[in-house]
Amino acid sequence: MPDSQPQPPRSSSSPSGSPGRDDGALLLCGARLTDGRTVDVRLSGGRIEAVGTAGSLGGGTRARGARVDLTGYLLLPAPAEPHAHADTALSADAGGPVSHDPRDVQRRATEAALLQLGHGATAARAHVRVGDVQGLGALRAVLRARRALRGLVELTTVAMPRVLTGVAGADGLAMLRDALKMGACVVGGCPDADPDPAGYVEAVLEVASEHGCPVDLHTDAADPARLARLAAMAGGLRPGVTIGPCAGLARLPADLAARTADQLAAAGVTVACLPQGGCGGVEGRGTAPVRLLRAAGVRVAAGSGALRDVSNPVGRGDPLEAAYLLASCHGLSPEDAYDAVSASARAALGLPPVRVEAGFPAELLAVRGVRLADALSLGYSRIVVHGGRVVARTSAVREYGNSAVTTERGLPRQGRGEIS
């Protein structure tokens, strides 16, 4: 199985499509699509230039650039991570309070982004606390990580102040505006933690309107009246409002939850659920009622939440695991589950759509398997394409002991080695 520690992609002049190669053109050969076709896909200038039947794009005067053999792989639009916590990620083993030293935050944020990139997420939204002990130091560190990761993964930041109302709220508002000037591009926070949740939401929406920013709020959504007010205030706000993880909706009576879902749909609010576990922004655990929300017309994206911090010391940050859980535990089809971590997650982040068709952004994930269900259950080997180039590769080989069971019955094997 692959090592758990992410490794930065290395540059290579090999024609095999190794991570780091960027000569402007890349040919993905023999990939299988979810509709069953086997195709070649030519990438150029960060976009999909052409898609043709297998073998149709490899010859003639158009043959150029590197090639990647995707025989045995399923080619998908790349996932996106709509709900990460870069400032606290990978801090579970610290043995004490989480360090807010900017060097530690930058290192953790970089490592976390690379880990998630290895899983396939070529874009991520990182929620970062501002104010209190960390001031703007944690945000500054994550922004440094963002710059260092440019070309590998698209990382955006959400500024999360603790309190925005009352006397203490004045400092929070000032810190929030400073965070946006510094480079945060989404206004966020946790209204449930403020003495005046409605006032908190009003303040966030006002600042977002001033700066033309999206909004992304943490809430358990256990209070339907509070959520109705949020939906009423958020309706029509552009470029949009996301809330999550909303696990409290699943604990409401069915009729009340359905009414609330209708209100969110009417307001155009996106819900980012966390099927892999909660995060430090809210107290509740569980997963939002994804089928009810989707039936009401709410866009549902799925994120990872805590990544090996005190909220979830075993968090994996794997979008395919999030999709697997939506399919296995929450009744979504594999297609709808993958949509939550790909198309819907990209839409929540304000990113353009991706399809394996000419003209679309070359943001792709190749996973070993034949069908989407295979990818969600056993998708260990992965090749990640961002901006038209391979930026991460994970290879998994499973071997079995040499015995009559495995050798005589013709059971499937991966790799040729033997276990001694």
Order of alpha helices (4+ residues) and beta strands (2+ residues): beta-beta-beta-beta-beta-beta-alpha-beta-alpha-beta-alpha-beta-alpha-beta-alpha-beta-alpha-beta-alpha-beta-alpha-alpha-alpha-beta-alpha-beta-beta-alpha
